[in-house]
């Protein structure tokens, strides 16, 4: 798999490998990226993500492509016309062969194997260069190495014997102490021993390669990390590594790499406790058979050197004979066994192996360590001013104190907020890198809340009023016919100011205000509902009936949107509110006192920006308002309170619903006259029916936005 980036002219690029081979940084100087996606976060095969960005330093622009790998893979970077092509091959896979059209010339004539023409060292002011001249364009790979060392491998390249050598450049007092060039397993290997705190960078110039070594501050900082949303995120950084003493030989008891612990299966323990841990080495040499008796140790070492095609130099202190019987054993394992049996050790320098008694090598190494430590103690001190922009210089001073040497000092200029550091160059670089990592902008978060309230109401009220009067007497011509009661008058007993008066009758009324017998009206009035009044009377005006039908229906929808927003710093509490003060009267021994109660909309938030660009928040939202429909005995309104308090985690720019309240109130009321209201159909003349349905919903949305995300997290 791979990708390509088109430029307006053939690009010149540099490649750097970080994080043990899991990050590939490709820089193209004097270039800018335009209309290129800033991030690609999908995982495809060994590809974990790609981040493209342009940064400026010292007035120049550099285009950077950061490739994150899920697993170790081989990379190939090449130039195709105006395009930069990057190919990734998983470990152990074979690169596909490119198809070439018949008759078309091949790119790079592989019939001529590239050769190394020269390897030379050039010390410069800001960096040291190792120039590698090649006859043809060749594939190279920067291999992660131990601290204080750098390794560069050239694949498919021939190395003349005259260039198989060790360049000792320590006399320059430069950033590089030595550069070794040798052949190993079909590859040309260049190993450099560096001064403490130096980093390596490889750049192709035409067919040749330039291997640069400089202090970290002389190179652009690593690209920012990528969050889950594809934007900048804070990444872990190593700002201080205890520098090993350079110039000290590495004494080993064997030729292979250091042993590692491996758990041995119970069926292979053979007499040991099951599941024990054994020290095992990795051997890859040619397998041989040896059967020697009382052989001189020098001859045995010469034999193994001839089989392994290595150069072995033996000390004069090595003597004795060995008896060996081995079958199908790697030659490097046989060498390890012989050295351990005779108490010998080895020191490897490029393609040279020096063998001597282990005690002698250890003593020599201790002397080198003592000499190097003395050189470090006598190294000249430098003074560096490190300006601090966003943090307090005194706080960084406390964190940088452990990085100083015994002779180092650090002080703070409070007026300019500058660190004044005096120490050796390596420690100064580490302290400056620590200060740059900590001196970042504090993230600013814009928190926006939306409080949405929706209320719907429905009301239906149907009522009836009816009454009248009846008169039985001799004066009206309809006596009862008995002595007692000789006359009877009947009238409704429920008075109502809205009762239709008797004058509505076509005849003069006998009762001035005939009240209702059934008085169950609906709540109607100006702007609410309707009513119909009817009156019925006899010709002689002895019987009168007044009827009033009333009905009301109401529905409504109310929607309220409140949107408070506030900008605050990371880990700082912010508050914004708006409201009114309601006066309340209190009677006490001192008289009537007026107090004020606050009814307000308030947002209280404390955000914290996480490393991946999310925002953790502690939020409290209040929305209080006076309710004039529900008042106290003195007519003072009550306060409706709505409150939400929670802790939550939201990605930058995303919206979360932090709470919601839904209520529904339904009511059915029936007012009636006993017994008569229960009569079917006829009972409707003795009833009042009311139905209500009120629904309300409160939803709270919260959206955080990191205003200065790239500046705060992308360093």
PyMOL commands that set and color helices and strands:
alter all, ss='L'
color gray80, all
select helices_A, chain A and resi 19-21+161-163+170-172+216-218+266-268+297-308+331-341+358-377+393-403+425-438+502-504+676-678+682-686+709-713
alter helices_A, ss='H'
color red, helices_A
select strands_A, chain A and resi 2-6+13-18+23-29+39-40+47-57+60-69+73-80+83-90+115-123+128-134+139-143+149-155+158-159+165-168+176-184+187-194+198-205+208-215+225-226+232-233+251-252+260-263+277-280+287-296+311-314+321-330+344-349+352-357+382-387+409-413+418-423+444-472+488-491+516-520+530-537+543-562+565-569+573-588+591-609+614-631+637-651+655-672+687-706
alter strands_A, ss='S'
color yellow, strands_A
deselect
rebuild
show_as cartoon
